Amino acid sequence: MERIENFKTIIDKYNVIFFDAFGVLKNYHGLVPDIANTFEYLKEQGKEYYIVTNDASRSPVQLAGSYHKAGLHAITPDRIISSGMLTKEYLYLKVYDGIVAYLGTENSAHYIESLGLHPMPVRDVNESNIDQVNALLFLDDEGFDWANDLNIALNLLRKRTIPAIVANTDDTYPDTASNVSIAIGGLANMLESIVGKSFIRFGKPDSQMFMFAYDLIREYRPISKKEIVMVGDTLHTDILGGNKFGLDTVLVLSGNTLPQDADNRIAATGIVPTYICDTAVVKKDI
């Protein structure tokens, strides 16, 4: 494990950079200050990059648009690989018709609608349509009433033998410099424990997320895992997932992992990044 002072050093070592989104490129305030420097340097050096995110709340077009509104135009839809994309592929292969109930915002239902399936907010599931529900998706922690809709989801899974698909496996996300909030993955873990059924998960740390990105690159150029580095702020998703897939990893201390906690958390979990760097920002003055 090596401590790096300037993220520029990381870019110089690799040909492809995988970035996590929240906690690395943006936070509760908006874009991480000066993160545009990083993408300017990537362009100057001719390096490739992808945003590999567990955010299934919006389509790649919508996610890219959020960066554009904030002033970062280097992130285009073709540079985004989300767990929602893997969820969409699963639905295409395994769920042929009927209602797909979901917990999340209306925007997150994009992945269901684009396949010609019928998305339905969990709050609208009732005795008249429950027999037509063929899957339940966990997409986002917003857009529904936690008390009412989680109980509906619980009873849906008790009454119907259907796949429960967790499109965002994050348990928490940082909402201030020192506090975190429960994410949809944490809610899914709770319901899975209660109903005693195994859910299907997409997203980091699952290797399928990294294989999806890896195969995407190999469609147009030869690449080895040694040429790719994964950058993230969370040990149990970004770093563990990258390590399991055989990539070098960078833990940045701008999100879930605070500088004062990093060494203790690494020691406690045994999840060891290749590098630690304060942020993913390229410092121009060094």
Secondary structure as GFF3:
##gff-version 3
##sequence-region A 1 286
A	DSSP	beta_strand	2	4	.	.	.	ID=ss1
A	DSSP	alpha_helix	8	13	.	.	.	ID=ss2
A	DSSP	beta_strand	16	19	.	.	.	ID=ss3
A	DSSP	beta_strand	26	27	.	.	.	ID=ss4
A	DSSP	beta_strand	30	31	.	.	.	ID=ss5
A	DSSP	alpha_helix	35	45	.	.	.	ID=ss6
A	DSSP	beta_strand	48	53	.	.	.	ID=ss7
A	DSSP	alpha_helix	60	69	.	.	.	ID=ss8
A	DSSP	three_ten_helix	77	79	.	.	.	ID=ss9
A	DSSP	beta_strand	80	82	.	.	.	ID=ss10
A	DSSP	alpha_helix	83	94	.	.	.	ID=ss11
A	DSSP	beta_strand	99	103	.	.	.	ID=ss12
A	DSSP	three_ten_helix	107	109	.	.	.	ID=ss13
A	DSSP	alpha_helix	110	113	.	.	.	ID=ss14
A	DSSP	beta_strand	118	121	.	.	.	ID=ss15
A	DSSP	three_ten_helix	122	124	.	.	.	ID=ss16
A	DSSP	three_ten_helix	130	132	.	.	.	ID=ss17
A	DSSP	beta_strand	133	138	.	.	.	ID=ss18
A	DSSP	alpha_helix	146	159	.	.	.	ID=ss19
A	DSSP	beta_strand	164	166	.	.	.	ID=ss20
A	DSSP	beta_strand	172	174	.	.	.	ID=ss21
A	DSSP	beta_strand	180	182	.	.	.	ID=ss22
A	DSSP	alpha_helix	184	195	.	.	.	ID=ss23
A	DSSP	beta_strand	200	201	.	.	.	ID=ss24
A	DSSP	alpha_helix	207	218	.	.	.	ID=ss25
A	DSSP	three_ten_helix	225	227	.	.	.	ID=ss26
A	DSSP	beta_strand	228	232	.	.	.	ID=ss27
A	DSSP	pi_helix	235	239	.	.	.	ID=ss28
A	DSSP	alpha_helix	240	245	.	.	.	ID=ss29
A	DSSP	beta_strand	248	252	.	.	.	ID=ss30
A	DSSP	alpha_helix	262	269	.	.	.	ID=ss31
A	DSSP	beta_strand	275	277	.	.	.	ID=ss32
###
